[in-house]
Amino acid sequence: GIFSRIFTHPLDTAKARLQATSPSSTSGSVHYKGPWQVLRHTFQTEGIRGLYRGFGPIIVGGTPGTMMYLCTYEILKERL
């Protein structure tokens, strides 16, 4: 849950930023060549906070669902 999210959230941030940039756009936005360039540029310009932007809502929203899944799984496993 939370521990795996700590390591994967920066990758999700990179994915979202890659999806948000358009190669044909000339609006002055940064054009990335890949996820490592996104991670490096984000860390250099925004620091560690830039890599974990939006982390709080993800944890708050995902925790109840994970808890329900695990509880339901254990209950059903005992009944089978």
C-alpha positions in Angstrom: 0.0 0.0 0.0 1.6 3.2 1.3 5.2 1.9 1.2 5.0 0.8 -2.4 3.3 4.1 -3.3 6.3 6.0 -1.9 8.5 4.5 -4.5 6.1 4.5 -7.4 4.5 8.0 -7.1 7.4 9.8 -8.8 7.0 7.5 -11.7 3.3 8.3 -11.9 4.2 12.0 -11.8 6.6 11.5 -14.7 3.9 9.6 -16.6 1.3 12.3 -16.1 3.7 15.0 -17.2 4.7 13.1 -20.3 1.0 12.6 -21.2 0.3 16.3 -20.6 3.0 17.5 -23.0 2.2 17.5 -26.7 5.1 17.3 -29.2 3.2 19.6 -31.6 2.7 22.3 -28.9 4.6 25.5 -29.2 3.3 27.1 -26.0 6.8 27.2 -24.5 6.2 24.1 -22.4 9.1 21.7 -21.9 9.2 18.7 -24.3 10.5 15.6 -22.6 12.3 12.7 -24.3 11.4 10.2 -21.7 10.5 9.5 -18.0 14.1 9.9 -16.7 14.4 13.3 -18.2 11.0 14.3 -16.6 12.2 13.0 -13.2 15.5 14.8 -13.5 14.0 18.1 -14.7 11.3 18.0 -12.0 13.8 17.3 -9.3 16.1 20.1 -10.5 13.3 22.7 -10.8 10.9 21.8 -8.1 12.9 19.6 -5.7 11.5 16.5 -4.0 8.1 18.2 -3.5 7.6 18.3 -7.2 8.0 14.5 -7.5 5.5 13.9 -4.7 2.9 16.5 -5.8 -0.6 15.1 -5.2 0.7 12.3 -2.9 -1.6 13.3 0.0 -4.9 12.9 -1.8 -3.7 9.6 -3.3 -3.0 8.2 0.1 -6.2 9.5 1.7 -8.3 8.2 -1.2 -6.6 4.9 -1.6 -6.3 3.8 2.0 -10.0 3.1 2.7 -10.3 1.1 -0.6 -7.3 -1.0 0.3 -8.6 -1.7 3.8 -11.9 -2.8 2.4 -10.2 -5.1 -0.1 -8.0 -6.7 2.4 -10.8 -7.2 5.0 -13.1 -8.7 2.4 -10.4 -10.9 1.1 -9.6 -12.3 4.5 -13.3 -12.9 5.3 -14.0 -14.7 2.0 -10.8 -16.7 2.3 -11.9 -18.1 5.7 -15.4 -19.0 4.3 -14.1 -20.9 1.3 
